[in-house]
Amino acid sequence: MFKKISIYDILFFLAALFSLLYSEALYFLGHKQDATFMGLWVPSILGFGIYIKLISKEKDRKSTRLN
């Protein structure tokens, strides 16, 4: 299951995690509007990471089919 985790997967996950933690910190410090803005980045970052992973898998699949 964890055999194909690349450095990019880890970086996207960490970016989403730090965005979430920063959003929570802003919320508890009283900056609720800023926290909401930062919190909206979490699914965007994860979605972009999934998109990049799908594109790279499709390229790998096409290159193996040609060989």
C-alpha positions in Angstrom: 0.0 0.0 0.0 2.7 2.5 0.9 5.2 1.3 -1.7 4.6 4.1 -4.2 4.7 7.1 -1.9 7.0 9.7 -3.5 8.5 12.8 -2.2 5.9 14.9 -4.0 3.1 13.0 -2.2 4.7 13.8 1.1 5.2 17.5 0.2 1.6 17.9 -0.9 0.4 16.2 2.3 2.7 18.4 4.5 1.5 21.5 2.7 -2.2 20.6 3.4 -1.4 19.6 7.0 0.4 22.9 7.7 -2.4 24.8 6.0 -4.9 23.1 8.3 -2.8 23.7 11.4 -2.3 27.4 10.5 -6.0 27.8 9.9 -6.8 26.3 13.3 -4.3 28.5 15.0 -5.8 31.6 13.3 -9.3 30.5 14.3 -8.4 30.1 18.0 -6.5 33.5 17.9 -9.7 35.2 16.9 -9.0 35.7 13.2 -12.0 33.7 12.0 -12.2 35.1 8.5 -8.5 34.6 7.8 -8.8 31.1 9.3 -11.7 30.2 6.9 -9.7 31.4 3.9 -6.7 29.3 4.9 -8.9 26.3 5.7 -10.2 26.4 2.1 -6.8 25.7 0.8 -6.6 22.3 2.3 -8.9 20.5 -0.1 -7.5 22.5 -3.0 -3.9 21.4 -2.2 -5.0 17.7 -1.8 -7.0 17.8 -5.0 -4.1 19.2 -6.9 -1.9 16.5 -5.5 -4.3 13.8 -6.6 -4.5 15.4 -10.1 -0.7 15.4 -10.4 -0.5 11.8 -9.3 -3.2 10.7 -11.8 -1.4 12.6 -14.6 1.9 10.9 -13.8 0.3 7.5 -13.6 -1.3 8.0 -17.0 2.1 9.0 -18.5 3.7 5.9 -17.0 0.9 3.7 -18.4 1.3 5.2 -21.9 5.0 4.8 -21.8 4.8 1.1 -20.8 2.2 0.5 -23.5 4.5 1.9 -26.2 7.4 -0.3 -25.1 
